[in-house]
Amino acid sequence: MENGLSKWLFQENEQVLAASKISIRGVLYSLMDCLNKEDERETSLWGMETPRHSPASEPLLLQNKPSFMPSLLHDTTAIVQALAFFQQEGCQQAIHYILTVLARPNANILIPRPGFHGYESLAAFTGLEARHFDLLPKKSWEVDLQSVETLADENTVAIVIINPGNACGNVYTYHHLKQVAETARKLGIMVISDEVYAHLTFGPNPFVPMGAFASIVPVVTLGSISKRWLVPGWRLGWLVINDQNDILRKTGVVEYIKSFSTLMSEPATFIQGAIPELIEKTKGEFLTKTVELLKHTADICYERVKEIPCFICPYKPEGSMFVMVKLNLSLLEGIRDDMEFCVKLAKEESVIVLPGMAVGLKDWLRITFAIEPSALEDGLARIKAFCIRHKCNYKPAMSSSVD
Ligand SMILES: Cc1ncc(COP(=O)(O)O)c(C=O)c1O
């Protein structure tokens, strides 16, 4: 094998292929593969019950490299072996696609902790065992690569990374991403790179697409228009194969992704029509403003959080829309854990914050700063008042650590 491994550990899901063979779209797509590319006449497509794509554009699902692909990937080196699949239900559905394709009996997948609950629930739904590796708060929430190696075994199929990070607001360096790629290659697994917050960065590290390492390991990049273009309700996502050595095609994974796409509905026609315009023509000014606003609210959030006595924030967010804060419960009277903190906060201050247990880290909180600045200031002032009100009378040895 070209990577020097005896084998790659991911395989295809036979059930998906079997199901797609009996779907109308599956049959039609295999007929479309037979079309003579040199025949310049317009294809007369009679097989569909109803037209499903925008009359103005070729259906996205059938385009291997749509014209806007480079702007989508933001890295021309990564598109050598890139193939895009579009989903009608945002990045969430892209996660569903890839996990379904990878699911086979006994297979497991490595998921970050803290992370995004979508992986947890869809792994359970598709029958994949979720194994959690830690992100290290003292190392800018980098992946604990040692724990990745310890968790993986012969049934591990993929590692998920989320960059920029939900839940920690971290942005990985080129060097760290390369380490992740090398570790995955060593283990014979693919990298699933969730880049739904791509380019929403405002710290020293620029956003680096994981596809930049497609010569080291196959990378499946997931994204959507929800965050950067601020249209979460439009529900359009994508799954892009970055694989310079063509491993995912050779191992059948690409075929299975295609097969699975025949079982799902296509994106709404008007969204399909709008997408090239949206991706290629959105004014730079709009995108810059969003990042500036996020930087501003991240600064407010970090400064206010530092003033709250029972909060420890090990890392100033540099991307995405979130920050993780550890609760110093020894400073609080009558609050035993993160859930109780959030319940009482909701009751007493009408502020809803996500308890860390929901993202895999007990006794932490995930705070979002994608909020209007005045509402953020107000909410954090209420949280501060709540913490002061519940502060212990005695002063135990105060820990400012995240251990
Ligand atoms: C890390 C991550 N991945 C995927 C998604 C789902 O994105 P979409 O709204 O495009 O389905 C989210 C949404 O919050 C997310 O935070």
The ligand as a Gaussian input file, in Angstrom:
#p B3LYP/6-31G(d) Opt

LIG

0 1
 C      -19.175000      21.418000      15.216000
 C      -20.488000      21.438000      14.504000
 N      -20.699000      20.591000      13.483000
 C      -21.873000      20.576000      12.819000
 C      -22.897000      21.420000      13.152000
 C      -24.193000      21.360000      12.398000
 O      -24.198000      22.396000      11.432000
 P      -25.480000      22.700000      10.524000
 O      -26.260000      23.749000      11.218000
 O      -24.924000      23.175000       9.230000
 O      -26.208000      21.413000      10.374000
 C      -22.736000      22.312000      14.220000
 C      -23.838000      23.211000      14.618000
 O      -23.840000      23.889000      15.585000
 C      -21.498000      22.322000      14.910000
 O      -21.284000      23.162000      15.927000

